[in-house]
Amino acid sequence: PATSSIPAGDVAGEDQLVVQVQGSRWIWIMTYPEQGVVSFTELVLPVGREVRFEVTATDVLHAFWVPAFRMKIDAVPGLKTFVYATPDRIGTFKDDPGYRLQCAELCGLGHSDMRAIVRVVAPEEFEAWVAENKPSASLTR
């Protein structure tokens, strides 16, 4: 599980990991702006670090839900919503089906396919994942 809270205001804290989550029929797009990484298949988070999720949608109402974190928030087109969590133990979908990102708002025919694996890993493993998934310098020129 994770501890979750909704602090006053919507300004990211100094040591928070910011993950922008965008729902779009019928996928989740997770962007790690500070790390320069975009993922369409998995949400990877370091254990023990507060995460600020900035959630929105491109088309219809979706709902960002990670059962293991005991939190859910609407993804609304044209609006950015915020939810915070601090994963407090390492875990993966393989070991616990609660480690998944799933749409919790009926959003159309592909609703049941709108999910992604969640992995909570050691900080070193998170940094290795970032390095592995960062676009190469030759692609960004």
Buried (B, 14 or more C-beta within 10 A) or exposed (E): BBEBEEEEEEEBEEEBBBBBBBBBBBBBBBBBEEBEBBBEEBBBBBBEBBBBBBBBBEEBBBBBBBBBBEBBBBBBEEEEBBBBBBBEEBBBBEEBEBBBBBBBBEBEEEBEEBBBBBBBBEEEBBEEBBEEBBEEEEEEE
